[in-house]
Amino acid sequence: MTDVFVNYRTGDEESAATMIARELVRRFGQERIFFASKSIEAGHRFPGELVRALDECAALVAVIGPRWAEVRGADDRPALQSEQDWPRREIRTALDRGVLVIPVLVGRATRIDPAVLPEDLRELADCQYKRFDHRNDQADLTAIGDALARQLPELGAVDRDERAARERAEAKSRKKKRSGDDAGQTRMRTGKVRGGIGNLNGDLSGTFLNKPQGPVNTGRGHQYNAPHFEGDNTGVQYTAGDNSGTVHQRFERERRRSDDER
């Protein structure tokens, strides 16, 4: 099924027509774009293939450069004036069928002057056009493809650029959700902690002492500890909060009574 017929004139911006057709093929698929020099297989009858594609197409893109109305035929007359001129016949067939016709003005080409058109093509001058310039090729190619995708639902359904954009958006959303989940896992839920000092609300920050085994200073000022230990000096003193004061600790073994030293 051919959705888009790319119409152009030999001797007038064939390279631009090739670029446009190649971009449409990339975006919508080879089977949906007809471009005579690429779509007609060797040995196939040229007129029959053109007529078949024109009968099937839902849109025609007419590539029009600065010399489009000036290129001359074998009789040295403007080719456009001949009823047998294929670009003219293709556009006339599309207009007669009432399908979407989009003129694409290339480079220095100006808006179509109805006065230079044969009477059976005058309607072409009324069709809203798009532009294509080699200096702005990617943006112009995108605009042409977007116009076709918007107006032809069949093309919009297979639009590779739209699908890629949707996949990028979904991937970004999944990544954002994972980041949110990971951040949530690093937070502690508010609850009771047995044996500790202070309350926990929201995110945990600072220092929490769970079941301290010695004196604890949780504010300003000095703390002096002189505990008495037996065995190794394994006691631990804790200071929490604003440690702007000092903590003094003295550890000593139990003195033996003088009687034991004799």
Rosetta blueprint (number, residue, H / E / L):
1 M L
2 T L
3 D L
4 V E
5 F E
6 V E
7 N E
8 Y L
9 R E
10 T L
11 G L
12 D E
13 E L
14 E H
15 S H
16 A H
17 A H
18 T H
19 M H
20 I H
21 A H
22 R H
23 E H
24 L H
25 V H
26 R H
27 R H
28 F H
29 G L
30 Q H
31 E H
32 R H
33 I E
34 F E
35 F L
36 A H
37 S H
38 K H
39 S H
40 I L
41 E L
42 A L
43 G L
44 H L
45 R L
46 F H
47 P H
48 G H
49 E H
50 L H
51 V H
52 R H
53 A H
54 L H
55 D H
56 E H
57 C L
58 A L
59 A E
60 L E
61 V E
62 A E
63 V E
64 I E
65 G L
66 P L
67 R L
68 W L
69 A L
70 E L
71 V L
72 R E
73 G L
74 A L
75 D L
76 D L
77 R L
78 P E
79 A H
80 L H
81 Q H
82 S L
83 E L
84 Q L
85 D L
86 W H
87 P H
88 R H
89 R H
90 E H
91 I H
92 R H
93 T H
94 A H
95 L H
96 D H
97 R H
98 G L
99 V L
100 L E
101 V E
102 I E
103 P E
104 V E
105 L E
106 V E
107 G L
108 R L
109 A L
110 T L
111 R L
112 I L
113 D L
114 P H
115 A H
116 V H
117 L L
118 P L
119 E H
120 D H
121 L H
122 R H
123 E H
124 L H
125 A H
126 D H
127 C L
128 Q L
129 Y L
130 K E
131 R E
132 F E
133 D L
134 H H
135 R H
136 N H
137 D H
138 Q H
139 A H
140 D H
141 L H
142 T H
143 A H
144 I H
145 G H
146 D H
147 A H
148 L H
149 A H
150 R H
151 Q H
152 L L
153 P H
154 E H
155 L H
156 G H
157 A L
158 V L
159 D L
160 R H
161 D H
162 E H
163 R H
164 A H
165 A H
166 R H
167 E H
168 R H
169 A H
170 E H
171 A H
172 K H
173 S H
174 R H
175 K H
176 K H
177 K H
178 R H
179 S H
180 G H
181 D H
182 D H
183 A H
184 G H
185 Q H
186 T L
187 R L
188 M L
189 R L
190 T L
191 G L
192 K L
193 V L
194 R L
195 G L
196 G E
197 I L
198 G L
199 N L
200 L L
201 N L
202 G L
203 D L
204 L L
205 S L
206 G L
207 T L
208 F L
209 L L
210 N E
211 K L
212 P L
213 Q L
214 G L
215 P L
216 V E
217 N E
218 T L
219 G L
220 R L
221 G L
222 H L
223 Q E
224 Y E
225 N E
226 A L
227 P L
228 H L
229 F L
230 E L
231 G L
232 D L
233 N L
234 T L
235 G L
236 V L
237 Q L
238 Y E
239 T E
240 A L
241 G L
242 D L
243 N L
244 S L
245 G L
246 T L
247 V E
248 H E
249 Q E
250 R L
251 F L
252 E L
253 R L
254 E L
255 R L
256 R L
257 R L
258 S L
259 D L
260 D L
261 E L
262 R L
